[in-house]
Amino acid sequence: MVSVSVQRFPRWATRAGVVAVLASLAACAGGPMVSSTRFMDALPPKPADAPVRLYQDTRPSCAYEEIGSVKVKGSDFRQADRLADAMRQRVREMGGDAIVNFHKAEVVVGSRGTTTGGIGDPWLGGAWLGGFPGPVMTDVRNDTDLVMVGVVVRFNEPCPAARGAR
């Protein structure tokens, strides 16, 4: 005969586990979403503290090789530095030294608003008086995300920082 033992956790331990899982999910919910594409085989990653320069209007003065692309998206515009840091971290993971052709933009991901009855709306008890026959959208708000994109490069030789690099 086989004996099976069932161990029950104390109620406080179960609740603590649920709270920990929910807290970690809440912390991740508003975080940046990073995606990348490699143009070549994987390279060894760079150290976590390696500098990653962003070139928007200029190019590095030394020879480099394009190894991939990276994109980061987030909805909290007050944390643009956090998005750029997440982008830099992915570049390090890809073995890159810098991002060229760096751009950032606001992207509309949806709209929301409230509606009110139209002029002379028969559904609101009014007669058709040549106004709008249906609801009118008022107070329209766009939901936007901040998106940053660029091309990941690896320097072929040590490269001094160029003017305009961040």
Buried (B, 14 or more C-beta within 10 A) or exposed (E): EEEEEEEEEEEEEEEEEEEEEEEEEEEEEEBBEBEBEEEEEEBEBBEEEEEBBBBBEEBBEEEBBBBBBBBBBBBEEEBEEBBBEBBBBBBBBBBBBBBBBBEBEEEEEEEEEEEEBBEBBEEEEEEEEEBEEEBEEEEEEEEBBBBBBBBBBBBEEEBEEBEEBE
